[in-house]
Amino acid sequence: MKVLQVLQALPTQDGDGVNIRRVAGFDGRYLDPFLMLDELKSDDRKDYMGGFPPHPHRGIETFTYLIKGGFEHRDHLGNKKAIRSGDVQWMSTGRGVVHSEMPLAESDGLHGFQIWINMPSAEKMRPPRYQDSTSTPLPVIENGTGARLRALGGSWQVAEQIAESPLNNLAADAALADVELQPGGRLDLAPLDQSKVMVYIHTGSLAQGQYKSGDLLILEPGSDLALSSEHGGGALILAGEPLQQPIAHMGPFVMTTQDELMQAVRDYQAGRFGTIE
């Protein structure tokens, strides 16, 4: 496995004072087609109970995955779902969505992620779409060598086993998986079809402690994946095809030109995004 670069997630806040770790790539240099990875991991309710009150998006896809705890998603399209441990939720915002994500009252700690995927410029103004896995459990592959892969988005193959997530129409041919490694566990994957492949370590460490929690490994295109952990660990695999297009970013809006960005602001201020009932 050839690692080109290692980026570290940095502590910050978002929403109503929610403490997170973030890797941002709004300059398009390292993460394309991904824009941002946020990790929320805390057993202290003060770190997350403010949640993410209603706010807009345009021009991106948001992908939420929970390992522990729960959120309630609501949006102006009428979707209202409780997303719990092991669930994913995908929102292709297109021309505009207003939504909120608030912690469930019974949540005893939270560990989850929100990942932003950029949309091709020609698709940024199409109607929004929503999908989650609450009624269709995500497929899991266990390889017998202390590794477990959960297919969060897209299709995955481990040796002769194939797992396809019900969320299989993400922008930029994106695919995501969560890998759990027992002490001494190992997972080997052949090179993926996508040009951009990254590994984010969220638990423990990999490669005999060489890479630790909070590290984002950017792999050489065409590299195989060889994940191992001496003492146990967990990691997300993110794959996608770079869009190689300009990025104009302001808060929750990501377009390709400044004119498009300013129009998004005007449309939101004029109430054209709708409201949550």
Secondary structure, 3 states (H helix, E strand, C coil): CCEEEEEECEEEEECCCEEEEEEECCCCCCCCCEEEEEEEEECCHHHCCCCEEEEEEECEEEEEEEEECEEEEEECCCCEEEEECCCEEEEECCCCEEEEEEECCCCCCEEEEEEEEECCHHHCCCCCEEEECCCCCCCEEECCCCEEEEEEECEEEECCEEEECCCCCCHHHCEEEEEEECCCEEEEECCCCCCEEEEEEEEEEECCCCEECCEEEEECCCCCEEEEECCCEEEEEEEECCCCCCCEEECCEEECCHHHHHHHHHHHHCCCCCCCC
